[in-house]
C-alpha cells in the first residue's frame, strides 16, 4: 500500500511505538502491504452524444485478490493486531456479499488464520469458489434466513458461542473508512497532481460505504469544495428510502440496509443508475477498451458520467473500478443485455484511456 501502516499504528493509539509496532505487525512483516494498493488511475476519454468528455477511475483489480476490498481487509487486520483484538490462532469470521470474504480469506490464510464467511446464497458462483479455494469455510444464508442481515446475525452468533474469534464487522468498523482515507485517497491526490489536477467530485457505489466515506475525508482536505457522491441502483434505492426496496443485479452494493459507518449528512446527492445500464457499460469497457471490469464498475462509470454533465467543462471527476469481470462470468454480465430507452450507455462512445501510475 502507499502507506506502510504507520498511520494505522497511530490510529490504534500507539504512536510513540509506531515504528516498532509496524515491524511486528504481520501485514508488514510478511510484506503483504506491497501487494495491496498503488493501483493505476485511469483517465478515460469518451463521447456523450458526440461531445468529448473524460473522467478518472481507480483500477482496483490490481490488488492482491483483485478487488478494492483488499485495502480494507488488510487495514482492519493490521489495526486489530495493534489493538490486541486479533491474535495468532484466532478465527476470522465475517458476513459479506463476496469481495470482502475473498480478501479476508486470502489475507487471513496468508497470516495463518482460519476464516469462516457467511454470505447470501445468491452471490456469483465464482465468488463462492474463490473464497473456498483460499481454504475458508463458506456458510450460505438464504433469503428466508435473512439474506444480508441474516449473515451478519449468524456471524455475531458464532462469535458469541466460540472463543478466539475476531469479527471485522466491515459495515460498522471505522477502520474501513480509515483504509481509504489513508491509502486510496492519498494515491488519487498524488496521481492527479502529476497532471496538475485536484478532484472536483468523487463517486463510489455504497456496499459498506467505507470507500466513499474515506475518499471524501481525504480529498476534501485537498479541495474543500469537493462533491462526494454515493451511488446506488435505481432498481433498489436503499439510501434514498432507508430500507430494502426492489432488487438489483449489481453485486457488492445496496446490501438491503444503510451501513452504520455511512453518514449521508456528510455526503452530497445520491446518484443512481439502472443495473441493466451498468451491465451494458461494463461490457462496453471490456469490449471497446480492454478493461475487464465488474458490474459495479459499469455503474460507477455511469454515475461519474452524470456528474461530468453537472460540472464545468474539463472538471476532474473521479470514481472507482472495484474489481474485475472474472467473478461474474456466470451472471448476466456474460449474457446479452437489452438497452432501455432511458439508459445512458447507448449514448456513450468509449474512445481511449491512459493509465497514471
Beta strands, then each sheet from edge to edge (+ up, - down):
strand 1: 41-48
strand 2: 51-59
strand 3: 91-95
strand 4: 114-120
strand 5: 137-141
strand 6: 165-167
strand 7: 201-205
strand 8: 227-233
strand 9: 268-273
strand 10: 317-321
strand 11: 348-356
sheet 1: 9+ 8+ 7+ 10+ 2+ 1- 11+
sheet 2: 5+ 4+ 3+ 6+
end
